[in-house]
Amino acid sequence: MADDDLIDLLGEQIAYYRARAIEYDRTAPFTDHDGYPELTAALQRFAPRGGVLELACGTGQWTKELAQYATELTAVDASEEMLALNRARLARPDVVYVKADVFAWSPAERYDVVFFSAWLSHVPPQRFDDFWALVAACLSDDGRVFVIDELPAVKSIERAIPGAVAPTVERRLTTGERFRTVKVFYEPRLLVAKLATVGWQAEVHPVGWRFFYATARRGNA
């Protein structure tokens, strides 16, 4: 029963982002948030060159940044509506787009960099180990990971739903329609420790009160 509940929750999470795609950039203008310059500067220092894979690419707010560095760029998302907006935003025929549920997807090749923003918090704890095994399978032997997500302080502005199979919040569209999504917040030191248990060496850097970025390599890289 718990597995069925988790599958239902993850399905609703995809449905939410499909429905929200048309209003996403208008209701979540990331470039207006405190921390954006620091995050883009950190990505510039990281220099995601070579073959780059972006998971849960959304409307392309970060895809356009990655395209400045990548030799080859692949963007994956479960929402065809998000992918359509991403394509229109970049208007670059050299970006490869893949419609796939990350939890049911396997890479056809390996990449030098895997990037994801505002996605790790949507991975339920039950899928954490498997997700990072997927990330490892996506990477070349010396591959690197860059992550952006939100700090635990954001809990104060979320609508938590108690008793769910995973940490869950309610999200509303401008139409009034309501959805549930997974939302797991990580304190930086605890995230470093949790990643170490599944074979990753990571550094996590808070940016203001809301965001963090993290870089990671496999422990044997």
C-alpha positions as CSV (number, residue, x, y, z in Angstrom):
1,M,0.0,0.0,0.0
2,A,2.8,2.4,0.9
3,D,4.4,1.8,-2.5
4,D,1.1,2.5,-4.3
5,D,0.7,5.7,-2.3
6,L,4.2,6.9,-3.3
7,I,3.5,6.1,-6.9
8,D,0.3,8.1,-6.7
9,L,2.1,11.0,-5.1
10,L,4.9,11.1,-7.7
11,G,2.3,10.9,-10.5
12,E,0.5,13.9,-9.0
13,Q,3.8,15.7,-8.8
14,I,4.3,15.3,-12.6
15,A,0.7,16.3,-13.2
16,Y,1.3,19.5,-11.2
17,Y,4.3,20.6,-13.2
18,R,2.5,19.8,-16.5
19,A,-0.4,21.9,-15.4
20,R,1.8,24.7,-14.0
21,A,4.1,25.0,-17.0
22,I,2.1,27.7,-18.7
23,E,2.3,29.9,-15.6
24,Y,5.6,28.8,-14.2
25,D,7.9,31.6,-15.3
26,R,5.2,34.2,-14.4
27,T,4.7,32.9,-10.9
28,A,8.2,31.8,-10.1
29,P,10.6,34.4,-11.6
30,F,13.7,32.9,-10.3
31,T,16.0,35.7,-11.5
32,D,14.1,38.1,-9.1
33,H,15.1,36.0,-6.1
34,D,17.9,36.9,-3.8
35,G,20.9,34.6,-4.5
36,Y,20.5,34.3,-8.3
37,P,23.8,36.2,-9.0
38,E,25.7,34.1,-6.5
39,L,24.3,30.9,-7.9
40,T,25.2,31.9,-11.5
41,A,28.6,32.9,-10.4
42,A,29.1,29.6,-8.6
43,L,28.0,27.7,-11.8
44,Q,30.5,29.8,-13.8
45,R,33.3,28.8,-11.5
46,F,32.2,25.2,-11.7
47,A,32.4,25.5,-15.5
48,P,30.0,22.7,-16.7
49,R,31.9,21.9,-19.9
50,G,31.8,18.8,-22.1
51,G,28.7,16.6,-22.3
52,V,26.2,18.0,-19.8
53,L,22.9,16.3,-18.7
54,E,20.2,18.4,-17.0
55,L,17.6,16.5,-15.1
56,A,14.1,18.0,-14.5
57,C,15.0,20.9,-16.8
58,G,11.7,22.7,-16.6
59,T,11.2,25.8,-18.7
60,G,14.9,26.4,-19.2
61,Q,15.9,28.9,-16.6
62,W,19.1,27.0,-16.1
63,T,19.3,25.2,-19.4
64,K,20.2,28.6,-21.0
65,E,23.0,29.0,-18.6
66,L,24.3,25.5,-19.1
67,A,24.2,26.0,-22.9
68,Q,26.9,28.7,-22.5
69,Y,29.4,26.1,-21.4
70,A,28.4,22.6,-22.6
71,T,29.8,21.1,-25.8
72,E,26.7,18.8,-25.8
73,L,23.6,19.4,-23.7
74,T,20.8,17.0,-23.0
75,A,17.7,18.1,-21.1
76,V,15.3,15.7,-19.5
77,D,11.8,16.4,-18.1
78,A,8.6,14.4,-17.5
79,S,6.4,17.3,-18.7
80,E,6.1,17.8,-22.4
81,E,4.7,21.2,-21.7
82,M,7.8,22.2,-19.8
83,L,10.0,20.8,-22.6
84,A,8.1,22.9,-25.2
85,L,8.7,26.1,-23.3
86,N,12.3,25.2,-22.8
87,R,12.7,24.6,-26.6
88,A,11.1,27.9,-27.3
89,R,13.2,29.8,-24.8
90,L,16.5,28.5,-26.1
91,A,15.7,28.0,-29.8
92,R,18.8,25.9,-30.2
93,P,18.6,22.8,-32.4
94,D,21.8,21.4,-30.8
95,V,20.1,20.8,-27.4
96,V,18.8,17.2,-27.1
97,Y,15.4,17.0,-25.3
98,V,14.2,13.8,-23.7
99,K,10.7,13.4,-22.3
100,A,11.0,10.9,-19.4
101,D,10.1,10.3,-15.8
102,V,13.5,10.5,-14.1
103,F,12.5,7.6,-11.7
104,A,11.9,5.3,-14.7
105,W,14.7,6.5,-17.1
106,S,18.1,5.1,-17.9
107,P,20.8,7.0,-19.7
108,A,21.9,6.0,-23.2
109,E,25.3,7.5,-22.7
110,R,27.6,9.0,-20.0
111,Y,28.2,12.7,-19.3
112,D,30.9,14.9,-17.9
113,V,28.4,16.8,-15.8
114,V,25.0,16.2,-14.3
115,F,23.0,19.2,-13.2
116,F,19.6,19.6,-11.5
117,S,17.9,22.6,-9.8
118,A,14.9,22.4,-7.6
119,W,14.7,18.7,-8.1
120,L,16.6,17.0,-5.2
121,S,13.9,18.2,-2.8
122,H,11.3,16.4,-5.0
123,V,13.0,13.1,-4.6
124,P,11.3,11.1,-1.8
125,P,13.6,9.6,0.9
126,Q,12.6,6.1,-0.3
127,R,14.1,6.9,-3.7
128,F,17.2,8.8,-2.5
129,D,19.7,5.9,-2.9
130,D,18.3,4.8,-6.2
131,F,18.3,8.3,-7.6
132,W,21.9,8.8,-6.8
133,A,22.7,5.5,-8.3
134,L,21.1,6.8,-11.5
135,V,23.2,9.9,-11.3
136,A,26.3,7.8,-11.0
137,A,25.2,5.7,-14.0
138,C,24.9,9.0,-16.0
139,L,28.5,10.1,-15.3
140,S,31.8,9.4,-16.9
141,D,34.5,8.1,-14.5
142,D,35.6,11.6,-13.5
143,G,32.2,13.2,-13.9
144,R,30.9,16.0,-11.7
145,V,27.5,17.0,-10.3
146,F,26.1,20.5,-9.6
147,V,22.9,20.9,-7.6
148,I,20.8,23.9,-6.7
149,D,17.9,23.6,-4.2
150,E,16.2,25.2,-1.2
151,L,17.3,25.4,2.5
152,P,15.1,24.3,5.4
153,A,14.1,27.9,6.1
154,V,11.7,27.6,3.2
155,K,9.5,25.3,5.3
156,S,8.0,28.4,6.8
157,I,6.3,29.4,3.5
158,E,5.2,25.9,2.5
159,R,1.8,24.2,3.2
160,A,2.9,20.9,4.6
161,I,0.5,17.9,4.4
162,P,0.9,15.7,7.5
163,G,0.7,11.9,7.4
164,A,1.8,11.5,3.8
165,V,4.0,8.6,2.6
166,A,6.9,11.1,2.1
167,P,7.4,14.8,3.1
168,T,4.7,16.5,1.1
169,V,3.4,20.0,0.5
170,E,0.3,21.4,-1.2
171,R,0.8,23.5,-4.3
172,R,-1.9,25.7,-5.8
173,L,-2.2,27.0,-9.4
174,T,-3.5,30.5,-10.2
175,T,-6.7,28.7,-11.3
176,G,-7.2,27.4,-7.7
177,E,-6.4,23.8,-8.6
178,R,-4.5,22.0,-5.9
179,F,-1.8,19.4,-6.1
180,R,0.6,17.5,-3.8
181,T,4.3,17.4,-4.4
182,V,7.2,15.8,-2.5
183,K,9.3,18.4,-0.7
184,V,12.3,17.2,1.3
185,F,14.5,19.9,2.9
186,Y,18.2,19.2,3.7
187,E,20.4,20.9,6.2
188,P,23.8,21.3,4.4
189,R,25.9,19.2,6.8
190,L,23.3,16.5,7.0
191,L,23.1,16.3,3.2
192,V,26.9,16.0,2.9
193,A,26.8,13.1,5.4
194,K,23.8,11.4,3.7
195,L,25.6,11.6,0.3
196,A,28.7,10.1,1.9
197,T,26.7,7.0,2.9
198,V,25.9,6.3,-0.8
199,G,29.5,6.9,-2.0
200,W,29.6,10.6,-2.9
201,Q,32.0,13.4,-1.8
202,A,30.0,16.6,-1.7
203,E,30.3,20.2,-0.6
204,V,27.2,22.2,0.1
205,H,27.2,26.0,0.2
206,P,24.3,28.1,1.5
207,V,23.4,31.2,-0.5
208,G,21.3,33.6,1.6
209,W,18.4,32.3,3.6
210,R,16.7,30.4,0.8
211,F,19.1,28.5,-1.5
212,F,22.1,26.3,-1.6
213,Y,24.3,24.9,-4.2
214,A,26.3,21.7,-4.0
215,T,29.0,20.0,-6.0
216,A,29.7,16.3,-5.8
217,R,31.9,13.6,-7.2
218,R,31.8,9.9,-6.6
219,G,34.0,8.8,-3.7
220,N,36.4,6.9,-6.0
221,A,36.5,9.6,-8.7
